[in-house]
């Protein structure tokens, strides 16, 4: 079973990696949180290209030691840019020293080394000031991640029209909620609004509760709905417990 042992951090560390094509931004706090869990963990990094395109990748994380991890870029997929990442497949090796983080790159197709990008470490406040990635752009990547994992279907109503679906954070971003599969579900836009307003509660047993102020049409909708899918419930349970305990 996959578990989310996410803990709250007062600030997050963002690593800026300066490639020839533009800067890539990696959430080191999330990477640290996954150190003792999965051997491989998919996360989302963002690359702001020199031509102003914004690209999102899904590398696999592999920890080697406390100061050494790899990011494997091998799925050939990008978000936002409209093209594939076939030319960007390879492995980025990160090592930490007293001077900071250093990265080396090996292309997957021919095994040849690439450029050695410069790495800069920022805390949350600096990252916000520099506008590393806007909330809107991150939301798009988060939506694609959740849709890929759970399908284009509302976890509550079963709606499958992509135009009316959102990726909803279980633990909100302002509460240090992460953009990962343990903290997201697909919801119909109106149900997402109710969820964010805390007028809709998903209980730890998978059942739903609506605030008494919600219109009767929604009360009727939830009367006949099945409980939340058990697989989704197990994945989000840790964050759901934190959310419901607030």
C-alpha positions in Angstrom: 0.0 0.0 0.0 1.2 3.5 -0.8 1.4 5.8 2.1 1.8 9.6 2.5 3.8 10.5 5.5 3.8 14.1 4.6 4.8 16.5 7.5 4.2 20.2 7.7 7.2 22.4 6.9 7.4 26.1 7.7 9.1 26.7 4.4 10.1 24.7 1.3 13.4 24.5 -0.5 13.3 25.0 -4.3 16.3 24.0 -6.4 16.8 26.1 -9.6 18.8 24.1 -12.2 20.1 26.3 -15.0 20.1 24.3 -18.2 21.0 25.6 -21.7 17.3 25.5 -22.6 16.3 27.5 -19.5 15.8 27.0 -15.7 14.2 23.9 -14.2 12.7 24.1 -10.7 12.7 21.1 -8.3 10.9 20.9 -5.0 13.7 19.5 -2.7 11.3 19.4 0.3 9.1 16.9 -1.5 12.1 14.9 -2.6 13.4 14.7 1.0 9.9 13.5 2.2 10.1 10.6 -0.2 13.6 9.5 0.8 12.6 6.4 2.8 9.4 5.4 1.0 9.3 4.3 -2.6 12.3 3.2 -4.6 10.9 5.2 -7.5 8.6 8.1 -7.1 7.1 10.2 -9.9 7.1 13.9 -9.3 6.5 17.0 -11.4 9.3 19.5 -12.2 8.9 22.6 -14.3 11.2 24.0 -17.0 10.8 27.6 -18.2 12.4 27.6 -21.6 14.4 30.4 -23.1 11.6 30.8 -25.8 9.1 31.5 -22.9 7.5 28.0 -23.2 6.7 26.4 -19.9 7.3 22.6 -19.8 6.4 20.1 -17.1 8.1 16.8 -16.7 7.4 13.6 -14.7 10.8 12.2 -13.7 11.3 9.2 -11.5 13.1 9.8 -8.2 15.8 7.3 -7.0 17.7 7.9 -3.8 21.3 6.6 -3.7 22.4 8.0 -0.4 21.6 10.9 2.0 23.4 13.3 -0.3 22.9 11.6 -3.7 19.7 11.1 -5.8 18.8 10.6 -9.4 16.0 11.9 -11.5 15.2 9.6 -14.5 13.6 11.4 -17.4 12.4 8.5 -19.4 8.6 8.7 -20.1 9.0 11.0 -23.1 6.1 13.2 -21.9 5.8 17.0 -21.5 2.9 19.1 -20.3 2.0 22.5 -21.8 4.5 22.6 -24.6 2.5 20.5 -27.1 5.4 18.3 -28.1 7.1 15.2 -26.7 10.4 15.0 -24.7 12.1 12.4 -26.8 15.2 14.6 -27.0 15.3 15.1 -23.3 15.4 11.5 -22.1 18.2 10.8 -19.7 19.3 10.8 -16.1 20.2 13.8 -14.0 22.5 13.0 -11.0 22.4 15.3 -8.0 25.0 15.3 -5.3 25.1 17.6 -2.3 28.4 19.0 -0.9 29.5 21.8 1.4 29.3 24.1 -1.7 25.7 23.1 -2.4 24.0 20.8 -4.9 25.7 19.8 -8.2 24.1 18.1 -11.2 25.4 16.0 -14.0 23.4 14.8 -17.0 23.7 11.7 -19.2 21.5 11.3 -22.3 19.6 8.0 -22.3 19.7 7.3 -26.1 23.5 7.3 -26.6 24.9 7.4 -23.1 26.8 10.7 -23.8 27.3 13.3 -21.1 25.5 16.6 -21.5 26.0 20.0 -19.9 26.6 20.4 -16.2 24.0 22.9 -15.2 24.5 25.4 -12.3 22.3 24.8 -9.2 20.9 27.5 -7.0 18.9 26.9 -3.8 16.0 29.1 -2.8 13.7 29.1 0.2 9.9 29.6 -0.2 10.0 33.3 0.2 12.7 33.8 -2.4 10.9 31.4 -4.7 7.7 33.4 -4.5 9.6 36.7 -5.1 11.2 35.3 -8.2 7.8 33.8 -9.4 9.4 30.4 -10.1 6.2 28.9 -11.3 2.8 30.7 -11.1 0.0 29.0 -9.3 -2.0 28.7 -12.5 0.8 26.9 -14.3 1.3 24.5 -11.4 -2.4 23.8 -11.2 -2.4 22.7 -14.9 0.5 20.3 -14.2 -1.3 19.0 -11.0 -4.5 18.5 -13.0 -2.7 16.5 -15.6 -1.0 14.4 -13.0 -4.3 13.6 -11.2 -6.1 12.9 -14.5 -3.4 10.6 -15.6 -3.5 8.7 -12.3 -7.2 8.4 -11.7 -8.7 9.0 -15.2 -10.9 11.8 -16.5 -13.8 11.1 -14.2 -15.2 12.9 -11.1 -14.4 10.7 -8.0 -17.8 11.5 -6.5 -20.4 12.0 -9.3 -18.8 9.9 -12.1 -18.9 12.8 -14.5 -16.6 12.3 -17.5 -16.8 15.6 -19.4 -13.3 17.0 -19.2 -14.6 20.6 -19.6 -16.3 20.5 -16.2 -13.6 18.6 -14.2 -10.9 20.0 -11.8 -8.1 18.5 -9.9 -8.9 19.3 -6.2 -6.3 19.4 -3.4 -7.3 17.4 -0.3 -5.0 19.4 1.9 -4.9 22.9 0.5 -1.8 24.6 -0.9 -1.9 27.3 1.8 -1.6 24.4 4.4 1.5 23.0 2.7 -0.5 20.5 0.6 1.6 18.9 -2.1 1.0 18.5 -5.8 1.0 14.7 -5.8 -1.3 11.7 -6.2 -1.7 11.4 -2.4 -3.2 14.9 -2.2 -5.6 15.1 -5.2 -8.8 13.8 -6.6 -10.8 14.7 -9.8 -14.0 16.6 -9.0 -16.8 18.2 -11.0 -16.2 22.0 -10.8 -19.3 22.6 -8.7 -18.3 19.9 -6.2 -14.8 21.2 -6.2 -16.2 24.6 -5.1 -18.3 23.0 -2.4 -15.2 21.0 -1.2 -13.0 24.0 -1.1 -15.6 26.0 0.8 -15.8 23.1 3.3 -19.5 22.7 2.6 -18.8 19.2 1.3 -16.8 16.8 3.5 -15.3 13.4 2.5 -15.2 11.3 5.6 -12.5 8.8 6.4 -14.9 5.9 5.7 -15.5 7.2 2.2 -19.0 8.7 2.9 -20.0 12.3 2.3 -21.5 15.0 4.4 -23.1 18.2 3.1 -23.6 21.3 5.1 -27.2 22.0 5.9 -27.0 25.3 4.0 -26.4 23.5 0.7 -29.4 23.5 -1.7 -31.7 20.5 -1.6 -30.7 19.5 -5.2 -27.3 18.5 -3.9 -28.8 16.8 -0.9 -30.7 14.6 -3.3 -27.6 13.9 -5.5 -25.6 12.6 -2.6 -28.4 10.5 -1.3 -27.9 7.9 -4.0 -24.2 8.1 -4.6 -21.8 5.2 -3.7 -19.0 5.8 -1.3 -15.6 7.2 -2.5 -13.6 4.6 -4.4 -11.5 2.6 -1.9 -8.3 2.8 -3.9 -8.5 6.6 -4.0 -9.6 6.8 -0.3 -6.5 4.8 0.8 -4.2 7.1 -1.1 -5.6 10.3 0.2 -6.5 9.1 3.7 -3.5 10.7 5.5 -4.1 14.2 4.0 -7.8 13.7 4.4 -7.3 13.0 8.1 -5.3 16.2 8.5 -7.9 18.2 6.6 -10.9 16.9 8.6 -9.0 17.5 11.8 -8.6 21.2 11.1 
